[in-house]
């Protein structure tokens, strides 16, 4: 369900695109017009029936007659005859035939076209041309029947003449025997000639009455606009687009395999203690540090600060050291979030410190230098520098990874923890296990920062499986809290600036200095 919810925009977009083409066609062509007519099928005459009368209409298969006559209506001959009655360059049309043999011998013909006149002419033309075609067929059959019956009658006459000659040529002695043989044959021929003559008269009567076989148009074409003809392709396009969207979502999610929301954490091997979703415009790895909380992000950051440190709502209740680190990459986004949270917590009346422990983040150190008033540089001779913006203390561990593991860093962090209620440590990516392991002993918990859609689940699982090997000694790494953020807007980003001297880049900083004894 979450998979569909987060990809709903893609499914909706493809569904709309699927419906767009038929919608445009409907606007261009207007509402289609449908002409409907009903035709009572006629009975075709067969030569055996016309000449022998052995298959009366009551014994014929009605369903087969209707089916055969519907095929006659759909035939190319009827279509060509109807097409010939239309003007050149006429609008296109679509024809449909339907029948219900179980209840009636009527075939319904529906013609759909953007031109009502074309639809009406085609529907009426099909009925008229079908009746004409059936009439021509029956006329041909009856003509053939008349010829055959006439030939039969003539043949019977010739046979009777032959028998009469046989009687005439017999002498007095053989006449009785010849009569005994010829008389039955002659009577049979007379009966057959009489029957043929009756059938010939019947055929003539049928031709004189009509050759339509009972076919007739029982309803002239009735034209009406068809909203279904517009709605059906649009709905079909919507459904096909939505179906294609579902397939693309499945392919996208299956192939990309990225962490998008909390439902992806389990398959990524992350076993979080808590999860916070948020919409934050944090900078990317190649964009500038943003020291001020954007106006649109203030409510989100303030809510996160209260949610992440719920027991510190009353000033001075306890102390907390929290590590904020990305899974991979550099710490521009974590440093930005740490400074934003520090500003909000400071505004709530808490004493806050931000400690940068990512030795590889040159851009982060430059940003801190630009942001703070320097209060010291080289604490304990190991390159740990300190600064301050507002009432927030800033500590930078420097460019050497060895500094984080040195006793001086531990001493500094302990002293900062005694002086400040909340210490936010910006650590190296958890994928760099050495840096993570060095920082972990000094913190109370870890907040894993993940940008929605940017981290592959397979890689995250590999990293977390390796970190879980330290679960017994460093549980803060094996079971971190997780903040999954998404970028709400596409705001222009400025490139990371070149480092500048602190004296030239901190005009808005305060003049406060750090007075913690351990940092002198």
N, C-alpha and C positions, 0 to 999 in steps of 0.2 A: 504494500500500500504506500509506504514511504517512497519506494522507487517510482511509482506513478506520480505521486504528489510533486516530487522535486523535478520530474521531467514533463510535467503537465504542459508547460509552455511549448515544448517541442511537439508534443502530440497535437495540441490545439493549432499550432502553426501549420503543420502538415495537413490537418483536417481542413483548415480554411483554404489552403492552397489547392487541395483536392476539389473543393466546391467552387473555387474561383472561376475555372474555365467554363463549366456549364452555366454559372451565373452570368458571366460576360456574354455567352452565346444567347442566353435568355433575354438579356438587355438589348442586344443587337437585333435579334429576330422577333422580339415581342413574344406575347403569350401564344403558344401553339393553338391552332383551331382543329377540332376533331369533328369530322362528319361521320355519322353512324347511319347505316341502312340495314334492313333485314330482308332476306331473300328466302322464299319458300322453294326448296329444291324441287325440280321436276324429275319425272321418271324417264330415263332413256329407253328407247325401244330397241330390242335385240332382234336380229334376223330370225333365229329359231322361234322366238315367240310370235313374231309377225306372220311366219309362214306355217307354223304348226299349232300354235296356241297351247302348247304343253306346259307353259310356265306362267300361270296367271299371276297378276301383281300381288295378290294376297299371300302368295307363297314365297315371295322374294325377300331377301335379307335387307331390311330397311337401313340398318346401320351401315352396311356396305354401300348402299346407294348414296346415302348422305356423304359418306367419306369420299366416294368417287366423284360426286358432283362438286364437293368443296375443292378437290384437286383440279377440277375443270375450271372453277373460278380463279384459282391461283395460277393457272397455266400461262405460259409465255404468250400464247395466241391472244388470250383475253387482255393481258397486260399491254401488248403491242397495239391492239385495237383501241384501248382506252388512251394510251399515250398519244396516238395519232389525232385524237380529238382536242388535245390541249394546245395552247398557243406556245410559240417558240420562246425559250427563256423563262419558262414558268418556274415557280418555286418548287423546291424538292418536297417530297412527301413520303410517308411511311404507311404501309397497309398491313392490317392484321385481320385474320379470319378466325372465327370461333363458332362452335356449334355444340349443342347438347342433344345427342341422339336419344338419350333416355326419355326426354320429355317432349321433344319437338323435332320436326324436320326443317327447322329454320337455321340458316347460317347468318351470323351477324358480321358485318364488314365495317371496320373502323379505319378511317384515313386521317392521318395527322399531318398538318402542314402549317406553315406560317401564314399562308394565303387561304382565307376561308373559301374563296371561289374555287381554287384548285382542289381543295379537300372535297367540296360538294360535287364537282364535276367528276372526280375520280370515283367517288362512292356510287353516284348514280350511274356512271359509265360501266362500272363493273357489273351491276345488276342487269343493265340493258344488254351488254355484250355477252353475259353468261346466257341469258334467255335466247339471244340470237344464235349463239353457238350451239346450244342444246337443240334449238329448232332446226338448224342446218343438219345436225347429226341425225335427228329423228327423220327428217325428210329424206336424207340419203338412204337410211335403213329401209324406210317404207317404199321408196322407189325401187330399191333392190328387191324387196319382198314382192312388189307388184310384178316385176319382171320375172322373178322365179315362179310365182304362181301362174302367170300367163303361160310361161314355157311349159309348166307341168300340165296345165289344161290342154294345151296344144298337143303335148305328148300323149295324154290320155285319148284324145280324139284320133290320133294316128293309130294307136293300138286298137281302138274300137273298129276303125276302118279295116284293119288287117283281119280282125276276127270276122267281120261281116263278109269279107271276100272269101274267107275259108268256108263259111256257111254256103255262100252262093255257088262255089265250085264243087260242092259235095253232090254225088249222085243219089238216087233214091234209096239205094241199099245202104250206103254209109252215112246218110244224113242223120239218122237217129244217134249214131255213135258220136258224130261230130258235134251235134247239138248238146249231147251230154257233157262233152269236154268244154266247149266254147261258152255255153250259157253261164256257168259260175264265174268264169274269168270276165266275161262281158259285164255281169252285174257288179262285180268288184270294181272294175274300171269306171263304171257309171257312178257308183257311190263315191269313189275317190275324186272324180271330176266334179261332182256336185259339191263335195266338201271344200275342194280347192276354190271353186267358184264363190262359195260363201265367204271364205277367208279373203278372197280378192275383193269382194264387195265390202268386207269389214275394213280392209286396208284403205280402200277408197273413201269410206266414210270417215276414218280417222284423219286422213289427209284433208278432207273437206272441212272437218270441224277445227283442226289445228294440230300443230306438231310441237307444242310447247311442253307436253308431258306434265302439265299442271304447275309448271314453274311460274312464279310471279314475284314482283317486288311488293312486299306487304307494307313497307314503310320507306317513304322517300328519305333522302339524306337530310338529317337534322344536324346543323352545325352549332357547336358550342365551344367556348374557350376551355382549355384543359390545364388547370393548375397542377394536376398530378404530373403532366408531361414536363412541367418546369421543376416541380419539387423532387421528382424521382431521380433525375441525374444529379441534382445538387446534393440530395441525401446520399446517393451512391458515392459521389465524390468525397463527401464528409467521412463516410465509413471507410472508404479505401484509404484516404489520407490518414485517418486515425490508426488504421491497421498498419500502414507503412510506418507511422510514428512509433507504434509499439515495437515493431521489428527493429527500427533504428535505435530505440532506447535499449532494447535487449543487447544489440550489437555494441552500442556505446558503453553500456555498463559492463558488459562481459569482457570487451577488449581493453577498455581503459582501466577498469579495475581500480578506481581511485577512491579515496576516502572523501565522501561528500557530506555525510551527516553521521549521527551517533549509531545508526543501524549498521554502518560499515566497520565499526571499531572491532567487533568480535572477529570477523573474518580477517582483519588486519593484525590480529594477535595482541591488540591493546585491551588490557583489563583495567579500566579506569575506576578510580574511587568516586569520581563525580564528573559530570559532563556539562559544559555550558555552551550553548549555541549563541552566536552573536553576529550582528552585522556591523563590521568595522572597516573603515577605509585605511587599513594599515598599509605602509609602503612595501613595495617589492624589493628584491635583493639588489636591483640596479637603480633604485630611486632614492631620493633624498629623505633623510630623517625629518620627521614632522614633530617638532617639540610641543606645539600647541594642539590641544584637543580640538578637532573640527567641531563647529557648532552643532552639526547634525549628529555627531557621535557622543556628545556630552551625556545625554540621558542613558545611553547604552553603557558607557564607561562607568558612570556613577552607580548604575545598578549592578554591574559586575563587581565593582569595589565592595559594595555592601554584601553581595552574595559570596564572594571569595573569602572575606574575613568577617563572617557573621558574628563571631564572639567578641569582636573589637568595636562594636557599636558604642560601647561605653568606654571612654578614654582611659587608657592605662590598665585595662583588665588583664592582658597578657602580652607576651612578646611572640613574634612569629617570623621565621626566616623562610621565604618561599623562593624556589628556583623556577624561573620562566625560561623555557628553552624550546627551540623548534626541533622537529624530528630530523630534518636535514637543512642544509644551507647555512647562511650567515645570520647574524642576530639583529639586523636592522628592524624587522617587524617586532621581535620580542623587546628590544630596547625601547622602541616607540611606545609599545603597550605599557612597559614598566614605568616610563616617564608619565604617561597619561594617568595611569592608576595612582602613581605617587602624587600627582597634582590634585586629584580628586580626594584622596585620603588625607592629604595635607589640608585641603579645604574643609574636611570634616573635623579637623582638630587633632589628627594623629601625627605623631612624630615618625617620619618615614625616611628611609635611606634606600638608595639605588646603588647596587654593586655590579659593575661590569666585569664578569669573569671569563669572557670569551676573548682569548688572546689573538685569535685570527681576525677579529672584526676591526680592521683599520678604520672603516667608515664610521663605525659606532664610536670609536674613541675620538675621532675628529668631531663628531656631532656633540659628544659630551664636552669637549674642549670649547666648542663654540657656544655651548649653552651655559656653562658654569663660570663662576669666579673661582680661580684656583686658590686653594688654601695651603697647598703643600705639594711637594713632588719628590719622591724617593723616600717613602716611609720605610724605615729599617734598612735603607740601602738596597732594596730589591726592586725599585721602580714603581711602587704603588703610589698613585697620585690621588689627591682628594680635591673636591670642589663643592660648590653649593649653588642651587638656584632656589630662590625663595627660602623656605625653611627646610627644604629637602636636601639631605646630605648625599653626595655622589662620591663613590669610590671606584677607581679604575685600576684593575690588576696589571695593566700594561701589556706589552707585545709578546712577552715570554710566557710560554705555557708552563714553565717550571715555577713561576711565581705562585700560581694557584695551589700547588702542592707544597710550597715552602711554609715553615712554621710562622713566618711573619704574617702571611695572609690569614692563617687561622687566628692569630692573635688580633689582627685588625678586625676580622669579622666578629669575633667574640665581643670585642669592645663596642663595635657598632651595634650589636644586638643588645647590649646592656643600656646603651644610650637611646636607642630608638625602639618604638613599639613594633614597627613593621619594617622588615628588611626584604627588599625584592632583589634577588640575585639574577642577573641576566647571564645565562650560561651558554656554553657551546652546544651545538646540535647533539642530540642523543646518539646519532649515528657515529659521532666521533667519541668512542667509548672512553678513551683516555681522559679527555676533558671532563666528561660527565662523571666518571668515577672519582676524579679529584675534587669536584665540587660537592658531590652527594653527601659526604659526611658532615658538612657544615649547615645543611638545610633541614627543615622540618617536613617539607613536602615539595613535590615537583608538579608544575603546571605545564603540560605538553601543549604547545601552540601549533595548530594545524590549520592551514588555509584550505577551505573546502575545494575539492577537485584538483588539488595540486600534488598530492602524495599517493603513490601507488600502494595498494594494500599489500601486495606481495613483498615489496621492499620494507614496508613498515613492519610486517610480520617477522621478517628476517632480523631486523634491528631489535625488536622487542623480545624475540626468542633468545637472542644473545644477552640482552640486558637481564633477562630473568635468571640467568646463571648466577647473578649477584643478589638474588632476592633475599637470601638469608641474612646478608650483611648490609645491603643497601635497598631496603624495601621501597624507598621513595622513588627509585628509578623503575622498579618492576611494576608498580601499581600507581601511576601518576594520575592526577586530575587532568582533564582534557578540555581545552577551549578550542572549539571549531568555529572559525570565523569566515565569513564571506564578505567580499567587497561589495558595498551597496551601490557605489557610483563609480563612473569612469572619469576620475578627476585628473587633469593634467599633472604629470609628475616632472619635477626638475631633476636633472642629473645630479649625482653626488658631487658636492663642491670640493675643490682642492682645499687641503688643510690650511688654515690661516692662523696667525698668532692670536692668542687669547685676548690680548689687549685691544686688538682691532675688531673683534667679532663678538663682544659681549656687552654691548652698550646698555641692554635692558636688565642685566643681572644685578642682584643686590650686592651690598658691600659686606654682608655677613661672612665671617670666617669660622672654621671649625675649631672648637675649643676642647674637643675630646683629648685627654692627656695622652692616650695611646697613639694618637695620630700626630703628635707634635714632632 
